[in-house]
Amino acid sequence: MTGDEEEAEFVADSVAEQTYTVCHHCGGIGEAPLSVLAVLGGVGRSATANRDCRLCSGDGRLAGMVPPV
């Protein structure tokens, strides 16, 4: 293998390690909305709280190419 071939292989491996997909569940934010029951001003209503995304664990991205299934 020549030096150019080794360098091309190294670059291909480096790019593959950096490839990621934006999380489809949270849209890359790392948090997903969670509807909860709350009492605000003496009135019961639903409110939105944020929690860490279950799919990406709060990172906002998934390793590799992951299609939304």
mmCIF file as Biopython writes it, N, C-alpha, C and O atoms, coordinates in Angstrom:
data_model
#
loop_
_atom_site.group_PDB
_atom_site.id
_atom_site.type_symbol
_atom_site.label_atom_id
_atom_site.label_alt_id
_atom_site.label_comp_id
_atom_site.label_asym_id
_atom_site.label_entity_id
_atom_site.label_seq_id
_atom_site.pdbx_PDB_ins_code
_atom_site.Cartn_x
_atom_site.Cartn_y
_atom_site.Cartn_z
_atom_site.occupancy
_atom_site.B_iso_or_equiv
_atom_site.auth_seq_id
_atom_site.auth_asym_id
_atom_site.pdbx_PDB_model_num
ATOM 1   N N  . MET A ? 1  ? 0.844   -1.172 0.000  1.0 0.0 1  A 1 
ATOM 2   C CA . MET A ? 1  ? 0.000   0.000  0.000  1.0 0.0 1  A 1 
ATOM 3   C C  . MET A ? 1  ? 0.896   1.244  0.000  1.0 0.0 1  A 1 
ATOM 4   O O  . MET A ? 1  ? 1.876   1.312  0.741  1.0 0.0 1  A 1 
ATOM 5   N N  . THR A ? 2  ? 0.556   2.200  -0.817 1.0 0.0 2  A 1 
ATOM 6   C CA . THR A ? 2  ? 1.345   3.434  -0.878 1.0 0.0 2  A 1 
ATOM 7   C C  . THR A ? 2  ? 0.881   4.388  0.215  1.0 0.0 2  A 1 
ATOM 8   O O  . THR A ? 2  ? -0.126  4.153  0.883  1.0 0.0 2  A 1 
ATOM 9   N N  . GLY A ? 3  ? 1.627   5.455  0.380  1.0 0.0 3  A 1 
ATOM 10  C CA . GLY A ? 3  ? 1.283   6.455  1.389  1.0 0.0 3  A 1 
ATOM 11  C C  . GLY A ? 3  ? -0.056  7.116  1.130  1.0 0.0 3  A 1 
ATOM 12  O O  . GLY A ? 3  ? -0.800  7.404  2.067  1.0 0.0 3  A 1 
ATOM 13  N N  . ASP A ? 4  ? -0.373  7.363  -0.151 1.0 0.0 4  A 1 
ATOM 14  C CA . ASP A ? 4  ? -1.651  7.990  -0.495 1.0 0.0 4  A 1 
ATOM 15  C C  . ASP A ? 4  ? -2.825  7.079  -0.159 1.0 0.0 4  A 1 
ATOM 16  O O  . ASP A ? 4  ? -3.852  7.547  0.331  1.0 0.0 4  A 1 
ATOM 17  N N  . GLU A ? 5  ? -2.681  5.785  -0.416 1.0 0.0 5  A 1 
ATOM 18  C CA . GLU A ? 5  ? -3.754  4.839  -0.117 1.0 0.0 5  A 1 
ATOM 19  C C  . GLU A ? 5  ? -3.978  4.738  1.388  1.0 0.0 5  A 1 
ATOM 20  O O  . GLU A ? 5  ? -5.119  4.676  1.846  1.0 0.0 5  A 1 
ATOM 21  N N  . GLU A ? 6  ? -2.897  4.721  2.152  1.0 0.0 6  A 1 
ATOM 22  C CA . GLU A ? 6  ? -3.019  4.668  3.607  1.0 0.0 6  A 1 
ATOM 23  C C  . GLU A ? 6  ? -3.702  5.923  4.146  1.0 0.0 6  A 1 
ATOM 24  O O  . GLU A ? 6  ? -4.533  5.850  5.051  1.0 0.0 6  A 1 
ATOM 25  N N  . GLU A ? 7  ? -3.343  7.067  3.580  1.0 0.0 7  A 1 
ATOM 26  C CA . GLU A ? 7  ? -3.945  8.325  4.014  1.0 0.0 7  A 1 
ATOM 27  C C  . GLU A ? 7  ? -5.438  8.348  3.672  1.0 0.0 7  A 1 
ATOM 28  O O  . GLU A ? 7  ? -6.248  8.786  4.489  1.0 0.0 7  A 1 
ATOM 29  N N  . ALA A ? 8  ? -5.805  7.889  2.489  1.0 0.0 8  A 1 
ATOM 30  C CA . ALA A ? 8  ? -7.215  7.851  2.083  1.0 0.0 8  A 1 
ATOM 31  C C  . ALA A ? 8  ? -8.003  6.915  2.998  1.0 0.0 8  A 1 
ATOM 32  O O  . ALA A ? 8  ? -9.134  7.227  3.369  1.0 0.0 8  A 1 
ATOM 33  N N  . GLU A ? 9  ? -7.422  5.781  3.364  1.0 0.0 9  A 1 
ATOM 34  C CA . GLU A ? 9  ? -8.095  4.846  4.260  1.0 0.0 9  A 1 
ATOM 35  C C  . GLU A ? 9  ? -8.276  5.471  5.639  1.0 0.0 9  A 1 
ATOM 36  O O  . GLU A ? 9  ? -9.327  5.317  6.261  1.0 0.0 9  A 1 
ATOM 37  N N  . PHE A ? 10 ? -7.242  6.183  6.120  1.0 0.0 10 A 1 
ATOM 38  C CA . PHE A ? 10 ? -7.317  6.853  7.420  1.0 0.0 10 A 1 
ATOM 39  C C  . PHE A ? 10 ? -8.422  7.913  7.417  1.0 0.0 10 A 1 
ATOM 40  O O  . PHE A ? 10 ? -9.193  7.999  8.372  1.0 0.0 10 A 1 
ATOM 41  N N  . VAL A ? 11 ? -8.506  8.712  6.365  1.0 0.0 11 A 1 
ATOM 42  C CA . VAL A ? 11 ? -9.530  9.749  6.258  1.0 0.0 11 A 1 
ATOM 43  C C  . VAL A ? 11 ? -10.918 9.129  6.224  1.0 0.0 11 A 1 
ATOM 44  O O  . VAL A ? 11 ? -11.833 9.639  6.872  1.0 0.0 11 A 1 
ATOM 45  N N  . ALA A ? 12 ? -11.095 8.041  5.485  1.0 0.0 12 A 1 
ATOM 46  C CA . ALA A ? 12 ? -12.401 7.375  5.402  1.0 0.0 12 A 1 
ATOM 47  C C  . ALA A ? 12 ? -12.814 6.857  6.776  1.0 0.0 12 A 1 
ATOM 48  O O  . ALA A ? 12 ? -13.977 6.984  7.159  1.0 0.0 12 A 1 
ATOM 49  N N  . ASP A ? 13 ? -11.879 6.276  7.520  1.0 0.0 13 A 1 
ATOM 50  C CA . ASP A ? 13 ? -12.197 5.794  8.860  1.0 0.0 13 A 1 
ATOM 51  C C  . ASP A ? 13 ? -12.555 6.942  9.797  1.0 0.0 13 A 1 
ATOM 52  O O  . ASP A ? 13 ? -13.467 6.808  10.614 1.0 0.0 13 A 1 
ATOM 53  N N  . SER A ? 14 ? -11.854 8.066  9.692  1.0 0.0 14 A 1 
ATOM 54  C CA . SER A ? 14 ? -12.109 9.214  10.558 1.0 0.0 14 A 1 
ATOM 55  C C  . SER A ? 14 ? -13.493 9.800  10.287 1.0 0.0 14 A 1 
ATOM 56  O O  . SER A ? 14 ? -14.203 10.169 11.222 1.0 0.0 14 A 1 
ATOM 57  N N  . VAL A ? 15 ? -13.874 9.885  9.034  1.0 0.0 15 A 1 
ATOM 58  C CA . VAL A ? 15 ? -15.192 10.425 8.686  1.0 0.0 15 A 1 
ATOM 59  C C  . VAL A ? 15 ? -16.291 9.499  9.179  1.0 0.0 15 A 1 
ATOM 60  O O  . VAL A ? 15 ? -17.322 9.971  9.657  1.0 0.0 15 A 1 
ATOM 61  N N  . ALA A ? 16 ? -16.093 8.189  9.072  1.0 0.0 16 A 1 
ATOM 62  C CA . ALA A ? 16 ? -17.102 7.233  9.525  1.0 0.0 16 A 1 
ATOM 63  C C  . ALA A ? 16 ? -17.334 7.352  11.026 1.0 0.0 16 A 1 
ATOM 64  O O  . ALA A ? 16 ? -18.462 7.172  11.486 1.0 0.0 16 A 1 
ATOM 65  N N  . GLU A ? 17 ? -16.298 7.649  11.796 1.0 0.0 17 A 1 
ATOM 66  C CA . GLU A ? 17 ? -16.450 7.796  13.236 1.0 0.0 17 A 1 
ATOM 67  C C  . GLU A ? 17 ? -17.214 9.062  13.592 1.0 0.0 17 A 1 
ATOM 68  O O  . GLU A ? 17 ? -17.851 9.110  14.644 1.0 0.0 17 A 1 
ATOM 69  N N  . GLN A ? 18 ? -17.171 10.085 12.749 1.0 0.0 18 A 1 
ATOM 70  C CA . GLN A ? 18 ? -17.818 11.357 13.034 1.0 0.0 18 A 1 
ATOM 71  C C  . GLN A ? 18 ? -19.228 11.446 12.468 1.0 0.0 18 A 1 
ATOM 72  O O  . GLN A ? 18 ? -19.916 12.441 12.698 1.0 0.0 18 A 1 
ATOM 73  N N  . THR A ? 19 ? -19.672 10.442 11.742 1.0 0.0 19 A 1 
ATOM 74  C CA . THR A ? 19 ? -21.003 10.477 11.144 1.0 0.0 19 A 1 
ATOM 75  C C  . THR A ? 19 ? -22.056 10.256 12.227 1.0 0.0 19 A 1 
ATOM 76  O O  . THR A ? 19 ? -21.959 9.316  13.015 1.0 0.0 19 A 1 
ATOM 77  N N  . TYR A ? 20 ? -23.047 11.119 12.256 1.0 0.0 20 A 1 
ATOM 78  C CA . TYR A ? 20 ? -24.134 10.946 13.210 1.0 0.0 20 A 1 
ATOM 79  C C  . TYR A ? 20 ? -25.439 11.414 12.591 1.0 0.0 20 A 1 
ATOM 80  O O  . TYR A ? 20 ? -25.450 12.103 11.571 1.0 0.0 20 A 1 
ATOM 81  N N  . THR A ? 21 ? -26.525 11.031 13.218 1.0 0.0 21 A 1 
ATOM 82  C CA . THR A ? 21 ? -27.862 11.404 12.790 1.0 0.0 21 A 1 
ATOM 83  C C  . THR A ? 21 ? -28.497 12.240 13.892 1.0 0.0 21 A 1 
ATOM 84  O O  . THR A ? 21 ? -28.374 11.903 15.070 1.0 0.0 21 A 1 
ATOM 85  N N  . VAL A ? 22 ? -29.168 13.317 13.529 1.0 0.0 22 A 1 
ATOM 86  C CA . VAL A ? 22 ? -29.904 14.109 14.510 1.0 0.0 22 A 1 
ATOM 87  C C  . VAL A ? 22 ? -31.037 13.237 15.043 1.0 0.0 22 A 1 
ATOM 88  O O  . VAL A ? 22 ? -31.744 12.589 14.271 1.0 0.0 22 A 1 
ATOM 89  N N  . CYS A ? 23 ? -31.203 13.225 16.336 1.0 0.0 23 A 1 
ATOM 90  C CA . CYS A ? 23 ? -32.222 12.384 16.981 1.0 0.0 23 A 1 
ATOM 91  C C  . CYS A ? 23 ? -33.611 12.753 16.459 1.0 0.0 23 A 1 
ATOM 92  O O  . CYS A ? 23 ? -33.976 13.929 16.441 1.0 0.0 23 A 1 
ATOM 93  N N  . HIS A ? 24 ? -34.385 11.750 16.035 1.0 0.0 24 A 1 
ATOM 94  C CA . HIS A ? 24 ? -35.715 12.004 15.481 1.0 0.0 24 A 1 
ATOM 95  C C  . HIS A ? 24 ? -36.735 12.255 16.597 1.0 0.0 24 A 1 
ATOM 96  O O  . HIS A ? 24 ? -37.772 12.877 16.362 1.0 0.0 24 A 1 
ATOM 97  N N  . HIS A ? 25 ? -36.449 11.781 17.786 1.0 0.0 25 A 1 
ATOM 98  C CA . HIS A ? 25 ? -37.413 11.914 18.881 1.0 0.0 25 A 1 
ATOM 99  C C  . HIS A ? 25 ? -37.427 13.332 19.461 1.0 0.0 25 A 1 
ATOM 100 O O  . HIS A ? 25 ? -38.494 13.879 19.738 1.0 0.0 25 A 1 
ATOM 101 N N  . CYS A ? 26 ? -36.251 13.924 19.644 1.0 0.0 26 A 1 
ATOM 102 C CA . CYS A ? 26 ? -36.182 15.250 20.263 1.0 0.0 26 A 1 
ATOM 103 C C  . CYS A ? 26 ? -35.771 16.346 19.288 1.0 0.0 26 A 1 
ATOM 104 O O  . CYS A ? 26 ? -35.757 17.518 19.664 1.0 0.0 26 A 1 
ATOM 105 N N  . GLY A ? 27 ? -35.436 16.001 18.050 1.0 0.0 27 A 1 
ATOM 106 C CA . GLY A ? 27 ? -35.040 16.989 17.059 1.0 0.0 27 A 1 
ATOM 107 C C  . GLY A ? 27 ? -33.667 17.587 17.303 1.0 0.0 27 A 1 
ATOM 108 O O  . GLY A ? 27 ? -33.359 18.667 16.800 1.0 0.0 27 A 1 
ATOM 109 N N  . GLY A ? 28 ? -32.838 16.891 18.074 1.0 0.0 28 A 1 
ATOM 110 C CA . GLY A ? 28 ? -31.486 17.363 18.338 1.0 0.0 28 A 1 
ATOM 111 C C  . GLY A ? 28 ? -31.356 18.246 19.559 1.0 0.0 28 A 1 
ATOM 112 O O  . GLY A ? 28 ? -30.254 18.690 19.882 1.0 0.0 28 A 1 
ATOM 113 N N  . ILE A ? 29 ? -32.451 18.511 20.243 1.0 0.0 29 A 1 
ATOM 114 C CA . ILE A ? 29 ? -32.414 19.370 21.424 1.0 0.0 29 A 1 
ATOM 115 C C  . ILE A ? 29 ? -31.882 18.617 22.643 1.0 0.0 29 A 1 
ATOM 116 O O  . ILE A ? 29 ? -31.242 19.213 23.509 1.0 0.0 29 A 1 
ATOM 117 N N  . GLY A ? 30 ? -32.142 17.327 22.712 1.0 0.0 30 A 1 
ATOM 118 C CA . GLY A ? 30 ? -31.700 16.526 23.849 1.0 0.0 30 A 1 
ATOM 119 C C  . GLY A ? 30 ? -32.749 16.390 24.927 1.0 0.0 30 A 1 
ATOM 120 O O  . GLY A ? 30 ? -32.565 15.646 25.890 1.0 0.0 30 A 1 
ATOM 121 N N  . GLU A ? 31 ? -33.847 17.104 24.771 1.0 0.0 31 A 1 
ATOM 122 C CA . GLU A ? 31 ? -34.948 17.028 25.724 1.0 0.0 31 A 1 
ATOM 123 C C  . GLU A ? 31 ? -36.251 16.797 24.972 1.0 0.0 31 A 1 
ATOM 124 O O  . GLU A ? 31 ? -36.452 17.316 23.874 1.0 0.0 31 A 1 
ATOM 125 N N  . ALA A ? 32 ? -37.124 16.017 25.577 1.0 0.0 32 A 1 
ATOM 126 C CA . ALA A ? 32 ? -38.423 15.745 24.968 1.0 0.0 32 A 1 
ATOM 127 C C  . ALA A ? 32 ? -39.509 16.293 25.891 1.0 0.0 32 A 1 
ATOM 128 O O  . ALA A ? 32 ? -39.375 16.216 27.112 1.0 0.0 32 A 1 
ATOM 129 N N  . PRO A ? 33 ? -40.578 16.842 25.324 1.0 0.0 33 A 1 
ATOM 130 C CA . PRO A ? 33 ? -41.654 17.365 26.168 1.0 0.0 33 A 1 
ATOM 131 C C  . PRO A ? 33 ? -42.430 16.233 26.839 1.0 0.0 33 A 1 
ATOM 132 O O  . PRO A ? 33 ? -42.621 15.164 26.258 1.0 0.0 33 A 1 
ATOM 133 N N  . LEU A ? 34 ? -42.863 16.479 28.038 1.0 0.0 34 A 1 
ATOM 134 C CA . LEU A ? 34 ? -43.632 15.510 28.810 1.0 0.0 34 A 1 
ATOM 135 C C  . LEU A ? 34 ? -44.833 16.241 29.389 1.0 0.0 34 A 1 
ATOM 136 O O  . LEU A ? 34 ? -44.669 17.161 30.191 1.0 0.0 34 A 1 
ATOM 137 N N  . SER A ? 35 ? -46.026 15.848 28.998 1.0 0.0 35 A 1 
ATOM 138 C CA . SER A ? 35 ? -47.237 16.478 29.517 1.0 0.0 35 A 1 
ATOM 139 C C  . SER A ? 35 ? -47.512 15.942 30.921 1.0 0.0 35 A 1 
ATOM 140 O O  . SER A ? 35 ? -47.528 14.731 31.139 1.0 0.0 35 A 1 
ATOM 141 N N  . VAL A ? 36 ? -47.724 16.845 31.859 1.0 0.0 36 A 1 
ATOM 142 C CA . VAL A ? 36 ? -48.007 16.477 33.243 1.0 0.0 36 A 1 
ATOM 143 C C  . VAL A ? 36 ? -49.230 17.240 33.720 1.0 0.0 36 A 1 
ATOM 144 O O  . VAL A ? 36 ? -49.575 18.286 33.170 1.0 0.0 36 A 1 
ATOM 145 N N  . LEU A ? 37 ? -49.883 16.710 34.747 1.0 0.0 37 A 1 
ATOM 146 C CA . LEU A ? 37 ? -51.021 17.375 35.360 1.0 0.0 37 A 1 
ATOM 147 C C  . LEU A ? 37 ? -50.487 18.333 36.418 1.0 0.0 37 A 1 
ATOM 148 O O  . LEU A ? 37 ? -49.650 17.952 37.237 1.0 0.0 37 A 1 
ATOM 149 N N  . ALA A ? 38 ? -50.967 19.573 36.404 1.0 0.0 38 A 1 
ATOM 150 C CA . ALA A ? 38 ? -50.482 20.568 37.353 1.0 0.0 38 A 1 
ATOM 151 C C  . ALA A ? 38 ? -51.648 21.425 37.850 1.0 0.0 38 A 1 
ATOM 152 O O  . ALA A ? 38 ? -52.677 21.540 37.185 1.0 0.0 38 A 1 
ATOM 153 N N  . VAL A ? 39 ? -51.471 22.012 39.008 1.0 0.0 39 A 1 
ATOM 154 C CA . VAL A ? 39 ? -52.436 22.975 39.541 1.0 0.0 39 A 1 
ATOM 155 C C  . VAL A ? 39 ? -51.751 24.335 39.501 1.0 0.0 39 A 1 
ATOM 156 O O  . VAL A ? 39 ? -50.810 24.593 40.252 1.0 0.0 39 A 1 
ATOM 157 N N  . LEU A ? 40 ? -52.233 25.194 38.620 1.0 0.0 40 A 1 
ATOM 158 C CA . LEU A ? 40 ? -51.662 26.525 38.445 1.0 0.0 40 A 1 
ATOM 159 C C  . LEU A ? 40 ? -52.734 27.555 38.766 1.0 0.0 40 A 1 
ATOM 160 O O  . LEU A ? 40 ? -53.760 27.620 38.089 1.0 0.0 40 A 1 
ATOM 161 N N  . GLY A ? 41 ? -52.500 28.358 39.793 1.0 0.0 41 A 1 
ATOM 162 C CA . GLY A ? 41 ? -53.479 29.367 40.187 1.0 0.0 41 A 1 
ATOM 163 C C  . GLY A ? 41 ? -54.765 28.758 40.705 1.0 0.0 41 A 1 
ATOM 164 O O  . GLY A ? 41 ? -55.835 29.345 40.547 1.0 0.0 41 A 1 
ATOM 165 N N  . GLY A ? 42 ? -54.678 27.587 41.324 1.0 0.0 42 A 1 
ATOM 166 C CA . GLY A ? 42 ? -55.859 26.922 41.866 1.0 0.0 42 A 1 
ATOM 167 C C  . GLY A ? 42 ? -56.690 26.206 40.824 1.0 0.0 42 A 1 
ATOM 168 O O  . GLY A ? 42 ? -57.769 25.702 41.136 1.0 0.0 42 A 1 
ATOM 169 N N  . VAL A ? 43 ? -56.213 26.150 39.598 1.0 0.0 43 A 1 
ATOM 170 C CA . VAL A ? 43 ? -56.950 25.494 38.520 1.0 0.0 43 A 1 
ATOM 171 C C  . VAL A ? 43 ? -56.114 24.325 37.992 1.0 0.0 43 A 1 
ATOM 172 O O  . VAL A ? 43 ? -54.934 24.476 37.675 1.0 0.0 43 A 1 
ATOM 173 N N  . GLY A ? 44 ? -56.756 23.163 37.907 1.0 0.0 44 A 1 
ATOM 174 C CA . GLY A ? 44 ? -56.069 21.996 37.365 1.0 0.0 44 A 1 
ATOM 175 C C  . GLY A ? 44 ? -55.961 22.101 35.850 1.0 0.0 44 A 1 
ATOM 176 O O  . GLY A ? 44 ? -56.946 22.405 35.177 1.0 0.0 44 A 1 
ATOM 177 N N  . ARG A ? 45 ? -54.786 21.856 35.319 1.0 0.0 45 A 1 
ATOM 178 C CA . ARG A ? 45 ? -54.573 21.909 33.873 1.0 0.0 45 A 1 
ATOM 179 C C  . ARG A ? 45 ? -53.356 21.086 33.524 1.0 0.0 45 A 1 
ATOM 180 O O  . ARG A ? 45 ? -52.624 20.630 34.403 1.0 0.0 45 A 1 
ATOM 181 N N  . SER A ? 46 ? -53.150 20.901 32.255 1.0 0.0 46 A 1 
ATOM 182 C CA . SER A ? 46 ? -51.945 20.187 31.833 1.0 0.0 46 A 1 
ATOM 183 C C  . SER A ? 46 ? -50.825 21.202 31.599 1.0 0.0 46 A 1 
ATOM 184 O O  . SER A ? 46 ? -51.066 22.327 31.162 1.0 0.0 46 A 1 
ATOM 185 N N  . ALA A ? 47 ? -49.628 20.787 31.895 1.0 0.0 47 A 1 
ATOM 186 C CA . ALA A ? 47 ? -48.448 21.624 31.695 1.0 0.0 47 A 1 
ATOM 187 C C  . ALA A ? 47 ? -47.390 20.771 31.015 1.0 0.0 47 A 1 
ATOM 188 O O  . ALA A ? 47 ? -47.456 19.542 31.042 1.0 0.0 47 A 1 
ATOM 189 N N  . THR A ? 48 ? -46.427 21.422 30.414 1.0 0.0 48 A 1 
ATOM 190 C CA . THR A ? 48 ? -45.363 20.700 29.720 1.0 0.0 48 A 1 
ATOM 191 C C  . THR A ? 48 ? -44.068 20.836 30.509 1.0 0.0 48 A 1 
ATOM 192 O O  . THR A ? 48 ? -43.629 21.938 30.838 1.0 0.0 48 A 1 
ATOM 193 N N  . ALA A ? 49 ? -43.476 19.701 30.800 1.0 0.0 49 A 1 
ATOM 194 C CA . ALA A ? 49 ? -42.166 19.667 31.447 1.0 0.0 49 A 1 
ATOM 195 C C  . ALA A ? 49 ? -41.206 18.983 30.480 1.0 0.0 49 A 1 
ATOM 196 O O  . ALA A ? 49 ? -41.634 18.195 29.637 1.0 0.0 49 A 1 
ATOM 197 N N  . ASN A ? 50 ? -39.940 19.270 30.592 1.0 0.0 50 A 1 
ATOM 198 C CA . ASN A ? 50 ? -38.949 18.633 29.731 1.0 0.0 50 A 1 
ATOM 199 C C  . ASN A ? 50 ? -38.206 17.554 30.507 1.0 0.0 50 A 1 
ATOM 200 O O  . ASN A ? 50 ? -37.956 17.692 31.705 1.0 0.0 50 A 1 
ATOM 201 N N  . ARG A ? 51 ? -37.862 16.489 29.814 1.0 0.0 51 A 1 
ATOM 202 C CA . ARG A ? 51 ? -37.054 15.422 30.388 1.0 0.0 51 A 1 
ATOM 203 C C  . ARG A ? 51 ? -36.005 15.025 29.367 1.0 0.0 51 A 1 
ATOM 204 O O  . ARG A ? 51 ? -36.152 15.320 28.181 1.0 0.0 51 A 1 
ATOM 205 N N  . ASP A ? 52 ? -34.953 14.362 29.812 1.0 0.0 52 A 1 
ATOM 206 C CA . ASP A ? 52 ? -33.934 13.896 28.873 1.0 0.0 52 A 1 
ATOM 207 C C  . ASP A ? 52 ? -34.552 12.929 27.880 1.0 0.0 52 A 1 
ATOM 208 O O  . ASP A ? 52 ? -35.395 12.106 28.238 1.0 0.0 52 A 1 
ATOM 209 N N  . CYS A ? 53 ? -34.132 13.033 26.653 1.0 0.0 53 A 1 
ATOM 210 C CA . CYS A ? 53 ? -34.648 12.171 25.590 1.0 0.0 53 A 1 
ATOM 211 C C  . CYS A ? 53 ? -34.267 10.713 25.868 1.0 0.0 53 A 1 
ATOM 212 O O  . CYS A ? 53 ? -33.122 10.417 26.211 1.0 0.0 53 A 1 
ATOM 213 N N  . ARG A ? 54 ? -35.232 9.815  25.719 1.0 0.0 54 A 1 
ATOM 214 C CA . ARG A ? 54 ? -34.976 8.390  25.949 1.0 0.0 54 A 1 
ATOM 215 C C  . ARG A ? 54 ? -34.145 7.768  24.846 1.0 0.0 54 A 1 
ATOM 216 O O  . ARG A ? 54 ? -33.401 6.819  25.091 1.0 0.0 54 A 1 
ATOM 217 N N  . LEU A ? 55 ? -34.262 8.288  23.638 1.0 0.0 55 A 1 
ATOM 218 C CA . LEU A ? 55 ? -33.593 7.679  22.495 1.0 0.0 55 A 1 
ATOM 219 C C  . LEU A ? 55 ? -32.113 8.038  22.437 1.0 0.0 55 A 1 
ATOM 220 O O  . LEU A ? 55 ? -31.282 7.168  22.175 1.0 0.0 55 A 1 
ATOM 221 N N  . CYS A ? 56 ? -31.767 9.299  22.674 1.0 0.0 56 A 1 
ATOM 222 C CA . CYS A ? 56 ? -30.365 9.735  22.556 1.0 0.0 56 A 1 
ATOM 223 C C  . CYS A ? 56 ? -29.718 10.015 23.902 1.0 0.0 56 A 1 
ATOM 224 O O  . CYS A ? 56 ? -28.551 10.405 23.941 1.0 0.0 56 A 1 
ATOM 225 N N  . SER A ? 57 ? -30.429 9.832  24.999 1.0 0.0 57 A 1 
ATOM 226 C CA . SER A ? 57 ? -29.930 10.068 26.363 1.0 0.0 57 A 1 
ATOM 227 C C  . SER A ? 57 ? -29.466 11.507 26.573 1.0 0.0 57 A 1 
ATOM 228 O O  . SER A ? 57 ? -28.512 11.749 27.312 1.0 0.0 57 A 1 
ATOM 229 N N  . GLY A ? 58 ? -30.128 12.454 25.933 1.0 0.0 58 A 1 
ATOM 230 C CA . GLY A ? 58 ? -29.829 13.865 26.125 1.0 0.0 58 A 1 
ATOM 231 C C  . GLY A ? 58 ? -28.708 14.400 25.258 1.0 0.0 58 A 1 
ATOM 232 O O  . GLY A ? 58 ? -28.358 15.575 25.373 1.0 0.0 58 A 1 
ATOM 233 N N  . ASP A ? 59 ? -28.137 13.582 24.399 1.0 0.0 59 A 1 
ATOM 234 C CA . ASP A ? 59 ? -27.028 14.017 23.548 1.0 0.0 59 A 1 
ATOM 235 C C  . ASP A ? 59 ? -27.518 14.783 22.315 1.0 0.0 59 A 1 
ATOM 236 O O  . ASP A ? 59 ? -26.814 15.659 21.812 1.0 0.0 59 A 1 
ATOM 237 N N  . GLY A ? 60 ? -28.709 14.463 21.832 1.0 0.0 60 A 1 
ATOM 238 C CA . GLY A ? 60 ? -29.259 15.146 20.656 1.0 0.0 60 A 1 
ATOM 239 C C  . GLY A ? 60 ? -28.882 14.512 19.336 1.0 0.0 60 A 1 
ATOM 240 O O  . GLY A ? 60 ? -29.343 14.955 18.285 1.0 0.0 60 A 1 
ATOM 241 N N  . ARG A ? 61 ? -28.049 13.477 19.369 1.0 0.0 61 A 1 
ATOM 242 C CA . ARG A ? 61 ? -27.666 12.818 18.134 1.0 0.0 61 A 1 
ATOM 243 C C  . ARG A ? 61 ? -27.447 11.327 18.377 1.0 0.0 61 A 1 
ATOM 244 O O  . ARG A ? 61 ? -27.198 10.883 19.498 1.0 0.0 61 A 1 
ATOM 245 N N  . LEU A ? 62 ? -27.547 10.586 17.300 1.0 0.0 62 A 1 
ATOM 246 C CA . LEU A ? 62 ? -27.371 9.137  17.339 1.0 0.0 62 A 1 
ATOM 247 C C  . LEU A ? 62 ? -26.150 8.782  16.506 1.0 0.0 62 A 1 
ATOM 248 O O  . LEU A ? 62 ? -25.926 9.377  15.452 1.0 0.0 62 A 1 
ATOM 249 N N  . ALA A ? 63 ? -25.373 7.835  16.959 1.0 0.0 63 A 1 
ATOM 250 C CA . ALA A ? 63 ? -24.155 7.439  16.240 1.0 0.0 63 A 1 
ATOM 251 C C  . ALA A ? 63 ? -24.496 6.751  14.930 1.0 0.0 63 A 1 
ATOM 252 O O  . ALA A ? 63 ? -25.360 5.875  14.891 1.0 0.0 63 A 1 
ATOM 253 N N  . GLY A ? 64 ? -23.827 7.140  13.867 1.0 0.0 64 A 1 
ATOM 254 C CA . GLY A ? 64 ? -24.016 6.526  12.551 1.0 0.0 64 A 1 
ATOM 255 C C  . GLY A ? 64 ? -25.241 7.047  11.835 1.0 0.0 64 A 1 
ATOM 256 O O  . GLY A ? 64 ? -25.805 8.076  12.207 1.0 0.0 64 A 1 
ATOM 257 N N  . MET A ? 65 ? -25.639 6.340  10.822 1.0 0.0 65 A 1 
ATOM 258 C CA . MET A ? 65 ? -26.818 6.708  10.036 1.0 0.0 65 A 1 
ATOM 259 C C  . MET A ? 65 ? -27.995 5.866  10.524 1.0 0.0 65 A 1 
ATOM 260 O O  . MET A ? 65 ? -28.019 4.653  10.314 1.0 0.0 65 A 1 
ATOM 261 N N  . VAL A ? 66 ? -28.957 6.492  11.165 1.0 0.0 66 A 1 
ATOM 262 C CA . VAL A ? 66 ? -30.095 5.797  11.753 1.0 0.0 66 A 1 
ATOM 263 C C  . VAL A ? 66 ? -31.366 6.327  11.102 1.0 0.0 66 A 1 
ATOM 264 O O  . VAL A ? 66 ? -31.738 7.473  11.356 1.0 0.0 66 A 1 
ATOM 265 N N  . PRO A ? 67 ? -32.052 5.533  10.267 1.0 0.0 67 A 1 
ATOM 266 C CA . PRO A ? 67 ? -33.281 6.012  9.646  1.0 0.0 67 A 1 
ATOM 267 C C  . PRO A ? 67 ? -34.415 6.037  10.670 1.0 0.0 67 A 1 
ATOM 268 O O  . PRO A ? 67 ? -34.455 5.186  11.559 1.0 0.0 67 A 1 
ATOM 269 N N  . PRO A ? 68 ? -35.335 6.993  10.563 1.0 0.0 68 A 1 
ATOM 270 C CA . PRO A ? 68 ? -36.481 7.031  11.488 1.0 0.0 68 A 1 
ATOM 271 C C  . PRO A ? 68 ? -37.467 5.930  11.145 1.0 0.0 68 A 1 
ATOM 272 O O  . PRO A ? 68 ? -38.164 6.009  10.133 1.0 0.0 68 A 1 
ATOM 273 N N  . VAL A ? 69 ? -37.529 4.921  11.968 1.0 0.0 69 A 1 
ATOM 274 C CA . VAL A ? 69 ? -38.418 3.779  11.718 1.0 0.0 69 A 1 
ATOM 275 C C  . VAL A ? 69 ? -39.606 3.860  12.621 1.0 0.0 69 A 1 
ATOM 276 O O  . VAL A ? 69 ? -40.479 2.994  12.573 1.0 0.0 69 A 1 
#
